């Protein structure tokens, strides 16, 4: 209790010293999200688990919950905070490495405004990742399932972040210190913090350009293998009905501790979305992911992970807060990395459907 008491006093003094006055009247809002799904994987995995590099919608031939959460948000002119608790197979698989008490935390962070005249904030805690154009919230994404590059980059991160947004909201600049590559609990023996950056530019209301980076070591310090990662994407509203997302990820990591050689991986993706009216929309996706040395996705096959993906989804917006989606998805690999009837094969096809509601 003493710690909480003194923390509140320190926050009060900090704000008063910067802004010359106490906080404005706080605003507290509540929201919720729930997405159920059914996937039929034509390879019919016996244990009902889809390929291990997929973390969303990854249970075969089951009606299941992908993600459900309840979120509370607190805000004043100079402070903000978010807390969201979740359940679902996304949490089960994507946070499997975290302590059990933290596996149900979707978001938990506190922010303080650092400047009276500028939109400059310091946020700390568990936050959505600064990498990529896709999140775990399916309704906010153009496709039902996530791209391979999204599934294998951080969905969340823990650390501290400074963010500046200019007056016309065209530029967003962020720098962060992180516990690691999608980490709440850091690996045992790891004494090095990671760094991240994000630069986002919106020249108009139809275009978003983003460049995000990550630099850090995600292994114990005595086994250090430095990782450098770059994420580029653009979102373009070509017309009132047609939109395009183009993205490219590139990463490199030391082949071994102290080595000057690096293992690399990369992934391009393109999504085209067509929205003929307010209720119906559809999207097609092409993607490719190459990780020959298994830095992110290990296969123990001669050519490593080299996989192309194609998908087509149709969405029906029943109301402003209810979305029903159907998607077919084909994955094709250079090596036999998928399992079908006890044998390894090169392809995987699935039919997916989901219903999401947001409140």
Secondary structure, 3 states (H helix, E strand, C coil): CHHHHHHHHHHHHHHHHHHCCCCCCCEEEEEEEEEEEEEEECCCCCCCECCCCCCCCCEECCEEEEEEEEEEEEECCCEEEEEEEEECHHHHHHCCCCCHHHCCEEEEEEEEECCCCCEEEEEEEEEECCCCCCCCCHHHCCCCCCCHHHHCCCCEEEEEEEEEECCCCCEEEEEEEECCCCCCCCCCCCCCCEEEEEEEEEEECCEEEEEEEEEEECCCHHHCCEEEEEEEEEEEECCCCEEEEEEEEEEEEECCCCCCCEEEEEEEEEEEEECCCCCEEEEEEEEEEEECCCCCCCCCCCCCEEEEEEEEEEEEEEECCEEEEEEEEEEEECCCCEEECCEEECEEEEEEEEEEEEC
